[in-house]
Structures are given as structure tokens and as C-alpha cells.
């Protein structure tokens, strides 16, 4: 993280709260080594790691919720395994078909 990004993030999230985090010894050693190498605090690196993890993974929860909502609708049609297998068997052939509906 560059200094400008750090300062932007710091200003945007200046109202912070303290949280205790348990790490195994190996992860803690890695965090300490990275903090020394980058001249950053362990807390800054851990907070950045948590934000990055959330950014990368929150969409999955929403995608699952959306899929479940769609599946729960009365008019939802499910394909049989045979229909899916037949469609997939056409992939990469001259008779490739569009997905069944």
C-alpha cells in the first residue's frame, strides 16, 4: 500500500475500534517479518488484510443469497441431470448447442 492510499484509507476510516485477533505462531512470525520489511505496524497490515479479505469474499455471500431467492421462486425451472449432460456433450463439437432453458 502506498503512502497516499494509506492516508486516504486512514482518513476514510478514522473512527476505528479495537479487536483482538488470535494468530498461530507461524502466521504471527510472517506478519512481524512483513511489518519490519515494510516499516508498517502489524495492526495496519492486519487491518488491511481483513479489508482485502472482505472485499474479495463479500460478493459470494450476496451471490448465494440471490441464487437461493431465484431458486425459491414458484416459476423457477430446474434442469435434469440428463438435460445438462446432453448439453455439455455438445461442447467443442460442430453441433454445440445453446444452454437449455
C-alpha positions in Angstrom: 0.0 0.0 0.0 1.4 3.4 -1.0 1.5 6.3 1.4 -1.3 8.2 -0.4 -3.5 5.1 -0.3 -2.7 4.6 3.4 -3.6 8.2 4.2 -6.8 8.1 2.2 -7.9 4.9 3.9 -6.9 6.2 7.3 -8.9 9.3 6.8 -11.9 7.4 5.5 -11.9 5.0 8.4 -10.6 7.2 11.2 -13.4 6.0 13.5 -11.9 2.6 14.4 -12.5 0.1 17.1 -10.1 -2.3 18.8 -10.3 -6.0 18.2 -8.3 -8.9 19.5 -7.0 -11.3 16.9 -5.5 -14.7 17.6 -2.9 -16.0 15.2 -0.9 -19.2 15.1 2.8 -18.7 15.7 3.8 -19.1 12.1 1.3 -16.5 10.8 2.4 -14.1 13.6 6.0 -14.5 12.6 5.2 -13.8 9.0 3.2 -10.7 10.0 6.0 -9.4 12.1 8.5 -10.0 9.3 6.4 -8.2 6.8 5.8 -5.3 9.2 9.6 -4.9 9.7 10.3 -5.3 6.0 7.7 -2.7 5.0 8.2 -0.4 8.0 4.5 -0.7 8.8 2.8 -1.7 12.0 1.3 -5.2 12.5 -2.1 -3.6 13.2 -2.0 -1.7 9.9 -1.1 -4.8 7.9 -3.7 -6.9 9.7 -6.5 -4.3 9.2 -5.5 -4.1 5.5 -5.6 -7.9 5.2 -9.1 -8.0 6.8 -10.4 -5.3 4.4 -8.9 -7.1 1.4 -10.4 -10.4 2.5 -13.9 -8.8 2.9 -13.6 -7.1 -0.5 -12.7 -10.4 -2.2 -15.3 -12.5 -0.4 -18.4 -10.5 0.5 -19.8 -10.8 -3.1 -20.0 -14.6 -2.7 -22.5 -14.3 0.2 -24.7 -11.9 -1.8 -24.4 -14.2 -4.9 -25.5 -17.2 -2.9 -28.5 -15.2 -1.4 -29.5 -14.1 -4.8 -29.3 -17.6 -6.2 -31.4 -19.0 -3.3 -34.0 -16.3 -3.8 -34.2 -17.2 -7.5 -34.4 -20.9 -6.8 -37.2 -20.4 -4.3 -39.5 -18.6 -6.8 -42.6 -20.6 -7.9 -41.8 -20.2 -11.6 -38.2 -21.4 -11.4 -37.5 -24.3 -13.7 -34.7 -26.7 -12.9 -32.9 -28.8 -15.4 -32.5 -32.5 -15.0 -29.0 -34.0 -14.9 -29.7 -35.7 -18.3 -30.6 -32.3 -19.9 -27.3 -30.8 -18.6 -25.3 -33.8 -19.6 -26.7 -33.8 -23.1 -26.0 -30.1 -23.5 -22.4 -30.4 -22.1 -21.8 -33.3 -24.5 -22.1 -30.9 -27.4 -19.4 -28.6 -26.2 -16.4 -28.4 -28.5 -18.2 -30.2 -31.3 -19.7 -28.9 -34.6 -23.2 -29.5 -33.1 -22.7 -27.3 -30.0 -26.0 -26.1 -28.6 -27.1 -23.1 -26.6 -27.8 -23.7 -22.9 -31.2 -25.4 -22.3 -33.9 -23.3 -20.8 
